Amino acid sequence: MEKDIERHLRTAVKKHGGMALKFVSPGTSGVPDRIVLLPGGRMFFAELKAPGRKPRPLQMKMHGELRQLGFNVLVIDGKEQIDEILTA
């Protein structure tokens, strides 16, 4: 189910003229799944979860650190959330 949400994110972001890049940071655990880059310099990190699932404590810690630096980190567990985010 998480893979379906991730696929929907990639497709929807592309339709909006952006990119949803896989985020891998060797040696750093808990980073979000994707970096979403949208026209106009808009950017956010996306943590993708199966419906009803929550991030692990290590992920929550990393999300907090990124937010303290001023970045948006969104936890997404449904396709409908993606459409709402991209139209906002």
C-alpha positions as CSV (number, residue, x, y, z in Angstrom):
1,M,0.0,0.0,0.0
2,E,2.9,2.4,0.8
3,K,4.3,1.7,-2.7
4,D,0.9,2.8,-4.2
5,I,1.0,6.0,-2.3
6,E,4.6,6.7,-3.4
7,R,3.7,6.0,-7.0
8,H,0.8,8.3,-6.8
9,L,3.0,11.0,-5.3
10,R,5.6,10.7,-8.1
11,T,2.9,10.9,-10.8
12,A,0.9,13.8,-9.2
13,V,4.1,15.8,-8.6
14,K,5.2,15.3,-12.2
15,K,1.7,16.5,-13.5
16,H,2.3,19.7,-11.5
17,G,5.6,20.2,-13.2
18,G,7.8,19.1,-10.4
19,M,10.0,16.2,-9.2
20,A,9.7,13.8,-6.3
21,L,13.3,12.6,-5.8
22,K,14.1,9.5,-3.7
23,F,16.0,10.8,-0.6
24,V,18.9,8.5,0.5
25,S,21.5,9.7,2.9
26,P,24.2,7.0,3.6
27,G,25.1,7.0,7.2
28,T,22.0,8.9,8.3
29,S,19.0,6.9,9.4
30,G,15.4,8.2,9.6
31,V,15.5,10.6,6.7
32,P,12.2,11.1,4.8
33,D,11.4,9.0,1.7
34,R,11.2,11.8,-0.9
35,I,12.3,15.4,-1.5
36,V,9.5,17.1,-3.5
37,L,10.5,20.0,-5.7
38,L,7.8,22.1,-7.3
39,P,7.8,25.1,-9.7
40,G,8.4,28.4,-8.0
41,G,11.0,27.1,-5.7
42,R,8.6,25.3,-3.4
43,M,10.0,22.2,-1.6
44,F,9.1,19.8,1.1
45,F,10.2,16.4,2.4
46,A,7.6,13.6,2.2
47,E,7.5,10.6,4.6
48,L,5.2,8.0,3.0
49,K,3.4,5.5,5.2
50,A,0.7,2.8,4.7
51,P,-2.7,4.0,5.8
52,G,-2.9,4.5,9.5
53,R,0.8,3.8,10.1
54,K,3.0,6.3,12.0
55,P,6.7,7.2,11.6
56,R,9.1,5.4,13.8
57,P,10.8,7.3,16.7
58,L,14.0,7.7,14.8
59,Q,12.1,9.1,11.8
60,M,10.2,11.5,14.1
61,K,13.5,12.7,15.6
62,M,14.9,13.4,12.1
63,H,11.6,15.1,11.1
64,G,12.0,17.4,14.1
65,E,15.6,18.3,13.2
66,L,14.6,19.2,9.7
67,R,11.7,21.3,10.9
68,Q,14.0,23.1,13.3
69,L,16.0,24.1,10.2
70,G,12.9,25.5,8.7
71,F,11.9,22.8,6.3
72,N,8.5,21.3,5.8
73,V,8.2,17.6,6.5
74,L,4.9,16.0,5.6
75,V,3.8,12.5,6.7
76,I,1.5,11.1,4.0
77,D,-0.6,8.0,4.5
78,G,-3.2,8.4,1.8
79,K,-3.5,9.4,-1.9
80,E,-6.1,12.0,-1.1
81,Q,-3.6,13.9,1.0
82,I,-1.3,14.2,-2.0
83,D,-3.9,15.9,-4.1
84,E,-4.8,18.3,-1.2
85,I,-1.1,19.2,-0.7
86,L,-0.4,19.9,-4.3
87,T,-3.5,22.1,-4.9
88,A,-2.9,24.2,-1.8
